[in-house]
Amino acid sequence: MKKKDNTQLLLYEPNVYKSFIILALPVFGANFMKAFNDLVDTFFIGQMQNSVAAQASIALTWPIINIFVSFQIGLSIAGVAVISQFLGAEKDDEAREYAGILFVLSVVLGIAINIILFLICPSVIRGMGATDMVYEYSVQYVRIRSMEMLFAFIFACFQAVRQSQGDTVTPVILQVTAVMINIVLTGVFVKILGLGVFGAGLATVIGQIVICPACLYYLFIRKENLKLRRKNLKLKNWDKVRKLTFIATPSAASQALSSFGFLILNTLILDYGAVVTAAFSVGNKISNMLLMPVLAIGSVLAAYVGQNIGAGNIKRAKQAYNVSRNLSLWIAIIGSLIIFPLRQEVIALLTNDANTQREAINYMIWVLVTMPLMAMFQNYVGVFNGSGNTKYSFIMETARLWVVRLPMILLLKNFTNFGSDGIWFAMNASNLIIIILGAILLRRVDFSASISSGKEEITL
C-alpha cells in the first residue's frame, strides 16, 4: 500500500471502520504470527523431558527481557507520535530528522542493552529464587536472547517510521518472515537437535538477524519521502533529541516498571512452585493469541490519532478512538467465547504434564473473563500515545501493577488461603480498577493540534 493511499485512509476515508480494518489487518497478521510462534515454542518445549522446569524458566525470564525491551517500545511510541504529527502537518524535513535521531538512539541502546543483559542475568535470576534446572534454563535463554537486541531495536525504529506513514504492510511482511524462520528453526533446534530452551532462543535471534538488512534498505536506500541521509544521523540538534527522549521516557518508564512488576509477580508465583509458574506461561501464550488483533487495532489507533491531530482534524481523531474501542471489544468477547469450551484441548497440546494442565485450565477461566477489560486498556494506551499524552499510559501501567495488583497479591497470599486463585483474582481486579482510571484520564486528553502553526515544537 502506497503512502498516499495510507494517508487517504487515515485522514479522509469516510468509513472509519473500513480504514481501521484495512490498516489493522496486516499488523494483526504479524502479531498473530508472533503469538503463534510463541505457541509453537511452547509446544516443542512442552514435549521436553523436563518440560515443567523449561516452561517455568520461559515464564520467569520474559519480564527480565521486557524490562530492557521497554526502551525499544518507548522510542518506537515516541517515534510514531512525533513523526506522524509532522507528516500530518506536511513537514517532511522535520519528520525525517526525527527519524534519523530515532535510528541513532536505537542502535546505541541496542548495543548497550545487549552487553548489560548478558552480564547481569545470572545474578537477577538467582535473586528471583530460581534454582537447579529452572535457573540453568533461565540463564541460557536470557543470554542467547540478549544477542538479538541490536537487531530488534533497528526493526522497532523501522516499524515506527513506516507506521507513522500509515504503512502497516511492509513491517508485517518482515515480521512474518522472521517468525516463519523462527518456527522452522525452533522445530529443528529443539526437537531434532535437542538444544532445549537455548535452541528456542537461538531461533528467535536468527529470525531477527535475517530481516535486518531489509530494514536498513527501506530506511536508507529505497527512494521515499522519509529516506534517511547521512546528515540525519548526526545528533547535532540536541533540542530535538531531548524532545524525542522526553516523549519516549514515560512510555519506556511505564513499560520498564510494568515488566519489573511482572518480574516481582513471577517471583511470587514461583513461591507456589514450578507447576504454577509453568501454567502461568502456558495460559499467557493462549491469551496472547486473543490479544493480537486488539494490539493491532491499538497500534493503528496511535497513528490515526497522531496524523489527524497533526492535520487539525480533531473530530476524526476522537471518532477513531470510538471505532477502535468498539472493534476491540467485539473481538475480545467473541474470541473468549470461542476459546472457553476449547481451553482444555488447547492446553493439552502445549504441555505433557498433568499438573500443569490442571492449573493452566483454572488460570484460563480467570483470563478469559478479563479479556474485554484488556481490550479497553489497549485502546486507552493507543489514544494516549497517539495524542502525545504518554504520561497517562505511564500512570495506567504503573498503577495497575504497583498500586493495585502486587499489593493485593501480597495481601491475599499472606492473609488468606486462596492459593494460586488469589493471584488470578488480583490480576482481574487490577484490570477492572485500572479501566475506571483510564476513563477518567481520557477526559483530560486535549485533542487540539499538537504542532503549533509555523513552529516545530510539539506540546504535550
N, C-alpha and C positions, 0 to 999 in steps of 0.2 A: 504494500500500500504506500502511495507516494505521500510526501509531506503535505502537499496541497490538499489531498483527499482527507488526510487526518485532521488538518486544520478546519476543513469544512465540517467534518463530523463533530469536532469539539466546540466550534463557535457558532455554526449556522444550521446544522441539521435540525429540522423542526421536531422530528420524533426522537426525543432524548433516549427513550428506551431502546430504540433501534441502534443509535450510535453507541450506547453503552455496551450492548451485546456484541456489536461488531468489533469494538476495541478490546473488550474484555476476553473474548473467546480465545485469541492467541495466547494471552497471558495465562488464562485458565489452563490451556493445553500444556504450557510449560510447567505451571505449578502442579498440575495433575501428574505429569511425568516424574517430577521430583518426588512427590509423595508416593507414587507407585514404585519408584526406585527404593525409597525407604522400606516399603513393604517387601520388596524383593530381598533387600539386605536382611531384613528381619526374618524372612522365610529361610534363607540359607543359614543364617546364624542360629535360628531356632532348631535346625536339624543337627547342630554340632553335639558332640558327646556331652560337653559341659555347657549346655545351652543357657541354663539359668544364670551362671556367672557371666557368660558372654553378653547376654541381653541386659543384665544388670549393669555391666560396665558401659554399654552404649547409653543407657538412661542416665547414668551417673555423670558422664563426661560431656554431654551435649551443652549443659549450661556453661561449662568452662570454656568451650569453643565459642559459644554465642556471646560471652562477655566481650571477647575481642572482635567478633564479627559486628558487634554493636557500632563500632566506629565506622565500619563499612556501610551499615544501614543508615547511620546518621548523615554521613556525607552524601549518600545517594538521595535521601529525602530532601536534604538542603539543595542538592543539585536540581532536582525536579522542580522544587518550589521556586527557586530563583530563575533558572533558565527558562522555564515555561512562561513565567510572567514577563520576562524581557521579550520572548518571542511573540507573546500575545500583544505586546506593545510595539512590535515591529522594530525592535532594537537588537538586530542580529549580532552586531560587533560586540556589544556588551555581553550577550549570551555566550558568544564564542570565547571571550576572555575568561568568563567564569568556568566554562567547560575545561579550559586549559588548567586553571587553578585546581579544579576538581581532580584532574588526572594526576598532577604532580603530587598532591596530598595523598591520593590513593596509593601511588607507588611507594612513597616514603613510609606510610603507615603499614602497608602490606609487608614490606621487608622487616620493619621493626617488630611487628607482631609475630611474624614467623619465628624470629630468634627468641623473643620473650616467652612465647607459649611453649616452645620446645624445652627451654631450660627450667621453667618453674612447675611444669605439670606434675612431676613426681611428688613434690612437697605438697601441692594443693590436694592431689588425690589422696595422699596419706592422711592429710588433715581432715578430709571428709569422712574418714573412718573405714576406707576400703582396705581389705586385707586379702591375702592369698591370691587366688586366681582372678578375683574381681579387680584387685589392684594391678596385677600384671597385665591383664587385658586392657584396662583403662589407660595405662601409660603407653602401651603400644599404639592404641587408637589415637590418642591425642597427639602424640609425636608425629605420626605419619600425616595426620590431618593438618598439622601446622605448616606442612610443606606447600599447601595449596593457597595460603593466604595472599601472596602477591598476585596470583592469577585471579583469585576470587575478587580482590579489590579492583583490579583492572576491568573485569567484567561488570562489576557494580557501577563503575564510572560510565562505561559504555552504555549500559542499560538506562541509566539516568538521563544521559544525553539523548538517546533515542526516544525514550518515553516522553521527554519534555517536548519533542516534536510531534508526539502522537503516534510514533512508530512502535507498536506493540508486537509486530510480526517478526522483525529481524532478531531481537533478543530471544524470542521464543524458539526460532529455528536453531540458534546456537545452544540454547539450554537443552532442547530436546536431543540435539546431537551429543552433548556431554552426558546426558542421562542414559541414552542408549549405549554409549561406550561403557558407562559405569555398570549398567545392568549386566552386559555380556561379561565384562571383566570380573565382576563380583562372583558370578557363577563359576568362572574359571579359577579364580584365586581361592575362593572359599571351599567350593565343592570338590573341584578336581585336584588342585594343588595343596589343599589343606592348610591355607595360610590364616584361617580364622578371622578375627576382628581386624588384624593388621591388613589382610587381603582386602577386606571391605573398605577400609580407609584408603588403601593404595589405589583402588579402582576409582574412587572419588577424585583423588588428586590427578590422576592421569586424564580423566574426563575434563577437568578444568584447564589443564595444560594444553590439550588439543585445540580448544576453541579460542585460546588467547590470541593467536596470530590473526584470526578473523576480526576480533575486536579492534586490534590495532589498525587493521586495514580500513575499517569503517571510520575510525576516528581520525586517521592521518592521511590516507591515500585517496579514498573514494571522493569524487567531486560532489560536494553537497554544501548547503548553506553554512553548516557548522563544522566544516572540515578544519581541524586544528593545524596551526602552523607553529614553527619553532619558536617564534616570538611569544606565542601564547603560553609557553611552558616556563617562562621566567616569572618568578614571584616578585615582580617589581612594584606592583600596586598593593601595598600591604593593607590599605583600607578595604579592598575587595577580599583579600584573604581573610581579614578579621570578620568581615560581614558574612562570608560563607561559613566560616568557623562558628560564628555566633549563632547562625540559624541551625547549624548541624549539632551544636552542643546539647540542646535539650533533647533532641531525638536520640543522639548517641548515649547521653546520660540515662535516659529512660530505659533504653534497651539494655544498657550495661547493668543498671540497678535491677531491672526485671530478671536478667539472666543470673545475676548474683543471688537474687531472691529465690530463683529456681534451684540454684546450687544449694542454698540452705534447705529448701524444700526437699531436694533429693537426699540430702544428708539425714533429714528427719525421717524420710521414707525408708532409708537404708536401715534405720533402727528397728523397723518392723521385719527386716530380713531381705535376703536377695530375691525371694519369690515375689514379694510385694513390689519391689523395685523393678523386676523384670515385667510384671503385669502392667505397671505404670508405663513402661516403654512400649509394650505391645498395644495397649489401649490408645496411646497417643498417636501411634502410626495410623490407626484406623480413623481416629477423629481428624487427623490432619488431612486425610482424603476429603472429608466433608468440608473442611475449611478452605480448600484450594480455590473453588470458584468465588467464595466470599473475599478471599485475599486478592484475587484478580480484579474484582469489581472495586475494591478499596483502592488499589493502585491506580486504576483508571480514574477514579474519583479525584485523587490528588492532582493529576494532570488536568482534568476537566475544570476543577475549581481554579487552579493556578492560571490557566490560559484565559479563562473568562474574566477573572479579576483583573488580569493584565490588560485585557481588551475593554475593560469598563462595563462588562455585561453582568451586572450584579444579580439580576433576576434569574438568569440562566445558571449562574453558579449555585444559587440556592436551590433551584429546581433539580440540579444534578444530584445534590445530596438526597432529596426525597426519592428520586428514581433509584439511586444506589441502595438506599435503605430498604425499599420495597422488594427489589430483586434479591437482595441478600437474605432477607427474612424468609421469603418463599423457598429459596434454595436450601436454607438451613432446616426448615421444618420438613420439607419433602424428603430431603436426604436422610434425616434422622428417622423418619417413619419407614424408610426403605431398609436401613441398616439394622434397626432394632430387632426384627424377627430373625435376622441372619447372623447376629453377632457371635453366636456360639460356633457356627460353622467356620466363620472367617477367622476367629481366634485360634481354632484348632489347626488351621493351616500355618500359623505363624510361630507356634511353639509346640514341642513334643512333651512338655512337662505338664502333667495333670494338675498339679497345684497352681502353677502359673495360669493355666487356662481358667480355672475356677475363680481366681482373684481378678483376672482381666475381665471376665464376663460381668462380675459385680461392678467393677470400675466403669465399664461401658454404659451401664444403666445411668449412672450419675452424669457421665459425659454427654450422652445424647439429650438429656433433659435440658442441659445448659447451652446447646448449640445456637438457638436463636439469640441468646444474650451475647455470645461471641460474635455473631453477625453484626449486632448493633455496635459492639465495641470496635470492630474493624472499620465501620463506617464513620464513627466519631474520629478515629485516628486519621482516616483519609481526608476528611474535610478540614481537620485541624492542620494537618501537614500541608495540604494544598493551599490553604489561605495564609500560610506562614506562621500560624499560631502553634508552633511545635512545643511551646511551653505547656500547652494544655494536654498534649499527648504525654509529655513527661509527667504531669500531675496524675493522669489516669493510670499510667503504667506503674508509677511508684506507689500510689495509694492502694492499688489493687493488691499488691503483694505485701508491702511493708507495713501498711496501716491496718489492713483487714485480714488477709489470708494467713500470713505467718503467725501473727499473734493468736488468731483463732485456732490454728492447728496446735500451737503450744498449749493453749488452754484445754482443748479437747483431749490432747494426748496425756496431760498431767492430772486432769481432774475428772475424767470420765472413763468409761470402759468401752467406748465406741470402737476401739481398734482402728484398723485402716479406714473404716467408714467415716471416721472423724476427719481424715484428710480429704476425702472426696466431698463431704458435706461442706467443709470450709472453702474448697475451691468453687463450688456452686454459689455459696452465699456471697463470696467476694465478687464474683461476676455480676450478680444481681445488684449489689450495692454500688459498684462502680458505674453501672449503666445509668443509675439515677444521677450520679455525679456528672457523667458525660452530658446528660440532657441539660443540666444546669450550666455547664461550661459552654455548650453550643449557643446558648442565648447571649453569650458575651462575645461571640465571634463578630468582628467587624468585616463585612464583605466589601467595604469600599475599596476602590482601586489602590493597590499597594505600591505602584510605581508612580511617583509624582510627575506631573507634566513638566517636561523639559529637564528633569533630573534623573539620575540613575540610582538614587538612594531608595532602598526598599525599607519601608517601615513595617513594624510588626505590631 
